[in-house]
Amino acid sequence: MTDIEIVREAIEIHAVHYFDTIEMSGTVKAQRKDNINYISIDLNSVEWDGDIDKLHQSLAKYLRGWAQKNASNFNDYIAISLLTIEYLLPEKDSTIQNQSKPLKLFYLPSYFSRKKGDNKSYSWMMRKFLSVWHNIILRNIIIMGIPTILLIAISVCRIQTDSEFQQRLSKSYDYINVASGIIASFVLGFLINKVITIRQDKLKYTKTIRVLSNKLTYFRKICFNLARDHNFWTKSNPLYKSYEYANSIKNDITFEEYFYPNYDDDIEYAKYRSFYRDDVSHSVVSLVLQLHMMADDAFLHSGLTYTEFPPNYIYSHKEMEDIALFSDANKIWYCCSEVKVFPENFPNSYYPNEIIEDINRIYPKNKIKALSRENLKEVSLDFQYRIIPRLYNLTKAVDADLPLTIRYFMTTFSLLLGFGLIIPTLMYIFY
């Protein structure tokens, strides 16, 4: 039985259980053409809800778990790693409704990629060799180790047969030491120059990071006041029930867990479903959870809410990794532009005045006197697309370690210095 036929049988068994009918037996066809693993599932004669995405998600979850357990049954799991599944649906108004979707059984490294028409298979030994060869450290050890071992073996043989070879070998050490010193001087100069350049680049970003960090602090204070505006979030507000519920769960489930539920993990999805209620506004709950993410109790106790301005608090890249989620889903903009949760113009009260003050700190050249829904939308979009991504990238550059090339040369230089100078010197002195 070929690999594609093994997969076909697994899909057919899942289809029988999914639709709970034995009539699905024989509706799954499989064919391999070039490097395409084509599988068709005939759904013309089955009664179901018609949700292709739900069916494909269920099939993908089942197949990936099944494939991991049965990987040893495939002749070449690399060749079968990607499937093209076509769902054959009834025609509608003389129009073909069939849908095709990809399904990846195994996530493979890039060196296993194949071109069209490439049907070669990898043996177990070749797969092991490729995984070792594409590891930079192991590849360099192999490249340096084989010639070294050969030279040592040849030297041992020549010493035993040629009495003058050992003298010539000792003389060659002097040339090697001279060459090592020259190479080491170049490497040392290169490393010092690169380290100084990287240090200067990081210092160059400091001023920009401080300015952007201050703006982010002002924006977080806006989120803080927006979530606590008790003149807006009152019991007369039709969305107050959703707001109250969101505040009751904000310490139990994060914005990311609520807004991006993990459908593939039964446990994580069960947690999401336990907090999801149909009788509250999903938009308001997501908004409050995001505002809590931006300015939670830790922000309240940090002193950044009521402090001298500018606060000059510098954000680390780890902090920005959490805040960067705002760039993926801007709920302030959504509640201003799409569902219109906020009023067109906020009344004059304590919290809106605090928000106005912070907006004027962010944009000192374009000061506003009243807070409107349009103001909030524009500020949130600016932080979503410009300020937060820019600060995220700058903190990543500043907090990043030395590049791999520099670390590689530093390791090489240390080995060269140790084996080329220190060890030979000690050996010469004591032996």
N, C-alpha and C positions, 0 to 999 in steps of 0.2 A: 504494500500500500504506500503510495507516494505521500509527501508532506501535505500537499493541498487536499488530498482525500481525507487525511486525518483531521484537518481543520474543518472540512465540510461536514463530517460526521458529528463533530463537537457542536457546530452551529445548528445542525438539524435537531440534535437532542435538546439544545436550549430553546429552539423555536417550538418544539412540541410542549415543553413545560411552560413557556411564556404564554402561549395561546391556549394551553390546556386542551389540546385536541390532537389526536393521533393523525388527523388528516394532513398535518403539516409534514408528515413523513414523506419524503420524496420531492419536496418543493424546493430543496436547496441543491443548486448545481455548482460545480467548481471546474475551473479550467486555468491552466497556466500557459501564458503566451509571452515569450521573451522573458522579461523580468517582472511581468505583471501577474499577480495572483488574483484572478477574477472569481468572485463568488456572487451568485444571484439567488435571491430569496423571493419566491413567487407568493404574493399576498393577494392575488386576484379573487381567490375563493374563500377567504377567511373573514369573519366578522370581528371587527375590533374598533378602537377609538380613532384610528388613523393618525396617531401621534408618532411620526417617524423619529423625531429627536429622542423621545422617551425610549422607543424600541432600540435605537442605535446605542444609546447610553447604557441601557441594560445589557445589550450584547457585548459592548466593549468591556464593561466591567467584568462580565463573566469570562470572556475569552482571555483577557490579560492574566487573571488569576489562574485560569486553567493552563495557559501556555507556560507560566513560570513553573508549575508543578510537572508538566509533561515535556519540558524542553529536551530531555534526553531521548525522547521517542522520535525526534525529527532527524532526518539524514543531514539536513543543513538548515539550522534554524535562522541563519543569516538570510538565506534566500526567501524564507517564508515570513520574514519579519514584518513586511508591509502588505496589507490586504486592500483590495478594491471591492467594496460590497455594493451591489446594486439591488435596490428594493423595487420589485416589479409591482406596479400599482394599476388599478383599473383605469381605463381612459375616461376622460371627462370632456365633453363637448368636442369629441374627435381629436383631443390633444393628449399626447403621451405624458403621464404624470410620474414616470419612473424617476427615482432619486438615487444618486451614487454618493457614497461617503468613504473616505479612507479610514483604515483602522490599523494602528501600529501595535503589533504583538510584543516586539522587543525593541528597546531603544539602544541603537548601536552606535559605536564611535564612528567618527567621520572616515576613518581609514577603511571601513567595510563598505563604503558607498560604491555603487556599481553604475556603469553606463548602460544605455539601452542596448539590448542584444547580448549583454554579458551574462552568460549562464554558468560561469565557473563556480564551483563549490569549494569551500574551504575545509580542509581536514582539521581534525582536533589539534594536531601538531602545528599547523600553520596558524590557527587562531591564537594559540599560546605564544607563538613567535611574534606575531603582529602586535599583540598586547604588550609584549616586552619591548619590541623594537620602537614603538611609538611613545615609549616613556623616555623623556629626554635624559634623565640621569642614567637609566639602565643602558640606553643606546651609547652614551659617551663612555660608560665603563667598558662596554663590549669593544668599541672602537679603539680605546686606549689599551685595554687589557690584552687583546689578541697579539698585537705587535710586540708588546712588552714581554709576554710569555715566550714568544718565538725568539726574540733577541736573547733572553736569558738562557733558553735551551741551547741556542747556537753557541753562546759564549761558554757555557759549561763544557760542551763537546770540544770546542777549540782549545780551551785551557788544558784539557787532558791530552790532546794530540800535538799541540804546538807550544813549546816552552817560552817562546818570545811573545806569544799572543797576550799574556797577562801584562807584560810591560807596556805593550801598545794600548791595552785596555785602560791601564792606569793613566797613561798620557792623555787618552781621550776624555777622561774625567775633567781635566783642566779646561779643555775646550767647551765641554758641556757647562761647566761652572761659569765660564765667561759668557756663553750664550744665554744662560739662565739669568745672569745679572743684567744683561742688556734688555731681555724680554721683561724682566721684573721692573726695570725702570720705566719702560713704556706703559706697562699695566698700572703701576702706581700713579704715574702722571695722569693717565686716563681716568682712574678711579677718583682721584682728588678733584679733577676738573668737573666730572659729572656730579659728584656729591655737592660741590659748591654751587653748581648750576641749579640743581634740584632745590637746594636750600634757599637760593635767591628767588626761585619761582614761587616757593611756598610763602616767603615773606612778602612777595608782591601781592599775593591774594589777601593778606591780613586786613588791609583797610576796607576792601570790598566786602569781606566776610563780616566785619564789624557793622558796616552800614546795613547790610541785608539782614543780619541777625537782629538789629534794632527794629527794623521794619516788621520782621516776623513776630517779635515780642508784642509790638503794637497790634498786629493782626490777631494774635492769640488772645490779647486782652479784649478785642472786639468780640471774639467767639465767647469769651467768658461772660461779658455783659449781655450778649445776645441770648445766651441760655438762661440768664437770671433776671430778665426784664419782667418783673412781676406785674407791671402795669399792662403788659401785652398778654402774658400767659396767665390770664385770670379765668375764673370758673365760668364767666360769661362767654369766653372764647369757645367756639364749637370744637376746636382742636385740643382743648385743655385735657380731655381724657387721654388722648394719645401722648401728650406732653408729660402728664403725670405718670403714665405707665413707663415711658422711656426713662424717666428719672429713677424709677423703682428697679430697673434692670441694668442700668449703665455700669454698675460695678460687678455684674455677673456675666455679661457677654460684651465683647468688644465690637466696635463698628465693623471691623474686617470680618469677624465671624458672622455678624448679622447680615451685612450687605453682600458678602461673597461666600455663601454657604458651600461647604464641601460636599457635593452630591455623591462623590465616589467613596467617601468614608461614612459608613453607617452610623458610627458613634458620634462623629462631629455633626452630621446632618440631624441626628436625633436631638442633639443639644439645641441646634438652631430651631427645629420645629417646636421644641418645648417652650421657646420664648416668642414664637410667632403667633400673633392673634389676628383673627379676621375682623374683629370689631374695632380695631384702631387703625389710624392712618400710618401706612408703612413709610411714607415720605417723612412724616414728622418724627417717627421713632428713629429713622436713619439719621435725620438732621441732628437730633439731640445727642445721639451716640457719637456722631462726628464732632460736634462741638465739645463733647466731653473728651474725645481723643485729643483735640487741639488744646484744650485748657481744662484739665481735670483737677482733682483735689491737690495733686502734687504741684500744679501751677499756682494754685491758691496759696499753698504754704511756702512757696519759693520766694515770696516777697516781690515778684515781678508785677503783681497786680496793682500794688500801691507802693511805688518807689520813685526815686528821683529819675528824671528822664534827661538824656537817653540812658537806658539801663546798662548798655555795653556788655550784655551777656552774650558770650560766643557759644553757638551751638556746635556740638560734636557731630560727626557723621553718623554715629549710632542713633542719636536723637533724630536726625534728619531722615533716617530710614523709616521711622514710625510716622513722622509728619508727612513724608512724601506720598503717603496714601491719599492725601487730600488732592493731589494732582490727578489721580486716577478717577476720583468720583467727587465732584464739587456739589455737595448737597445744598449749600447756601444759594448758589446760582439756580439750582433746580427749583428750590422753594420760592425763589424770587421770580423766575421767568416762566416756569412750566406750570406749577400747581398754585402759584400765588398765595403762599401761606402768609407772607408778611404784608402789611398794609402798604398802600402806595406812598403814604407819608406818615412817619412816626410822630406821635404827639410829643410835645416838649415835656420831658421828665428826666430823672437822674440818669438812667442807663442809656437812653439815646444820646444825651449830652456827652456822656463818657465816650461813646462810640464816635461821635462827631470829632471830639478832641483827638482821638487816636487816628482817625482818617486824615485829619489835618497835619498830624505829625508825619504820617507816611508820605503825604503829598503837600509839602509846605507851600508850593507855588500855586496850587489849585485848591484853596481852602473852601470849605462848604459851611453853610450856616444852619442848614436843616438836614435831617436824615430821611432819605427816601429809599424805596425798594430798589430804584435804579442805582443809587450810590453803593448799596450793599453788593449788588450784582457785579458792578464794574470792579470793585475792590477784590472780590473773591476770584474773578477771572484773571486779574493781574497776578495774584498770588498763585493761582493754579498753573498758569502757563509761563510765567516769567520768573517771579522771585523765588518760589520754593524749588523749582528745578535748577535754577542757577546756584542757589545756596547749597543744594544737595551735591552738585558736581564739584563745587569749590571745596567743600569740606571733605569730599572723597579724595580729591587731589592732595589736600594738606595732610590728611590722616593716613594716607596710603604708605605702605612700606616702600623700600627701595625697589626699583624694577628688577625683574628676574635676571636680566642680563648683568646688572651691576652686582647682584648677589652671587651670580655664577663666577664672574671675574674675581670677586673678593675671595671666594672659596679657592679658586684656581691659584690666585696669588699667595694665599696662605699655605697651600700645599707646596707651591714652588719654593717659597721662602723656607719652609720647614725641611723639605727633602733635598733642596738644592744648596742650602747654606748652613742651617743650624745643625742638622744631623751629621753631615759630612765634617763640619768643624769639630763637633764633639767626638766623633769617631777618630779623627786625626789626633786630637789631644790625648785621649785616654787609651787608644789602641794602636 
